[in-house]
Amino acid sequence: MKAAVYFEQGPAAEVLQIQDIEEIIPLENEVQIEIYYSGVNPGEVKKRADTFGVGMPYDKIIPHSDGAGYVRSIGSNVDKKWIGKKVLCFGAQSYRQFGTASEYCCVPLSNVVEIAENVDLKQAAQMGIPGITAHRSIHVGGGELRQDRTNQLVLVQGGSGAVGQCAIAMAKKSGAIVVATVRKEADMKIAISAGADKVYMADDQLKKNVLSAYPEGVDHIVEVAFAANIETDLAILKQGGSIATYASNQSPASIPFWPLVFSNISIHFLGSDDFSDTSKQTAANDLAAALAEGWQGLEIGNIYELQEIHKAHLHIENKKVGRALVKVR
């Protein structure tokens, strides 16, 4: 089978190779998926570049955790009914060696969700890391996992990003009023298309703008730049409000501890690789349902052929507009 592989970390064009390798066979409780599209996420690009400085966990890696296609074969303990089903998968490269940038990918059945016939495989292939992170960021707030945010005010910082777009959609699906921020005026239409009720520029006027429109404050904030925004977040949150953050512009980050304490603010730090299996499955099913119900999904910047995978990684590194996908078939 054809696959993109790397044997050492470094620049995309230098280390990513397309090879014919032995077909990977599903093990117990696994399915083999014929991959049509492979999603590209910043974390996987950073792994390939060794941004985190942890080195190669395996001697050979097929990149990418997210993908979509059709189940081709099954391992033991998997019902035969799965063969031929249209599915999305997630976590293929999370603590695993062989991801979705290949003609066939094997993942545990717990990392697979069936998708409806009307769901675009290109959109399904992107729902793993950003979608699951976004789903958790909406439903974890306030302590216990909560499915209903009817009439709550949710602010999504970075509403034009992949997680931000998914968070807007998941917040709307849960009944929330959704306000989003963006850094460029051109990005406002992306957040609006995702379902935001209002969109503001992420600038010095944000506090004034939000509190003018919503004097009682915000119930919950999804945060992409924790260190930069914590003071503003605190100023616009209601007493007992919450923050779910999955990224920071600076680490370590200092926080206004006592003001947060006096306002009884809950802060949830989210790392998608280590969410529980139940949380991931719930999120993936909800995302698949949203797509089936007509949510348009994420803005795609470009689709690259498998042999152009290095360009897809550069798309992410250079922060080009829209998502990057790799077309495997």
Buried (B, 14 or more C-beta within 10 A) or exposed (E): BBBBBBEEBEEBEEBBBBEEBEBBEBEEBBBBBBBBBBBBBBBBBBBBBBEEEEEBEEEBBBBBBBBBBBBBBBBEEBEEEBBEBBBBBBBBBBEBEBBBBBBBBBBBBBBBBBBEEEBBBBBBBBBBBBBBBBBBBBBBBBEEEBEEBEEBBBBBBBBBBBBBBBBBBBBBBBEBBBBBBBBEEEBBEBBBBBBBBBBBBBEEEBBEBBBEEBEEBBBBBBBBBBBBBBEBBBBBBBEEBBBBBBBBEEEEEEBBEEEBEEBEBBBBEBEBBEBEEEBBBBBBBBBBBBBBEEBBBBBBBBBBEBEBBBBBBBBBBEEEBBBBBBBBE
